[in-house]
Amino acid sequence: MLAPHVEHLYHLAYRFSRSQHDAEDLVQELLVKLYSRHNELSKVKSLKPWLTRSLYNLYIDLYRRKERSPIDHGYDETISASACTDAGPQQEVQRSEMQHAIAKQMDTLNENQRILLIMHDIESYTLAEIAVILDTPIGTLKSRLHRSRAKLKKSLDDGTFSLNSAC
C-alpha cells in the first residue's frame, strides 16, 4: 500500500530538508509510525496528499528541533539534474548554473515560502491539495505563492541570471 509512495516521499523530504540524511530519517520515521496504522490507511481516500501532510508535519517537527539546537546543521549542496533533451555543453553549463542559483536563492525565502514553492511549482500539487495539506485557505496560498515567486524572481534578476535563460 505504501510502497508506490516511498520514492515520492523521499524526494519530497529531500526537497524539504535539503539533506539526504534528514530525508532518509523523515521517510523512515513516517513509515515506522504508519506501520501499526495499516487499517486506518486503507480508509484514506486520497493517500498521496495524506502522506504528504504527515511528512510535512514530521519535517516541521525536525525543523523546530534543529532551530532549538545549538549545533549547526549544514545542508547538502546536491542539486537534482533534469537534463534538457537538445542541450549542448554550453546549455548544460548554463542550466547547471541556473539550478545552483535557484537553489541558493530558495534559501533566502522564509520556510513557508520555500515549502509552498516546492509543493506547487516543483512537486506539482494543486492549490486545493496544498490547502488540505497545510490547512490554509486557498486565497492565502495564492497570495503567498505570488509573493514567493516575486521574491525569488527579483533575487534572481538582481543577480546575473534571468528566469528565461535556462532551457
MOTA-V42471 format. One line per field, one symbol per residue. ss: DSSP state (A for helix, B for strand, O for the rest). phi: phi as a letter, one per 30 degrees, with the letter a starting at -180 (. if undefined). A space follows every 10 residues. Layout:
# MOTA-V42471
ss: ???
phi: ???
This chain:
# MOTA-V42471
ss: OOAAAAAAAA AAAAAAAOOA AAAAAAAAAA AAAAAOOAAA AOOOOOAAAA AAAAAAAAAA AAAAAAAAOO OOOOOOOOOO OOOOOOOOAA AAAAAAAAAA AAAAAAOOOO AAAAAAAAAA AAOOOOAAAA AAAAOOOAAA AAAAAAAAAA AAAAAAAAOO OOAAAOO
phi: .cedcddddd dddddddibd dddddddddd ddddedcedd ddcddcdedd dddddedddd dddddddddd ddcdcdcdcd ccdddcdded dddddddddd dddddddddd eddddddddd dcdidddddd eddchbdded dddddddddd dddddddddc ccddddd
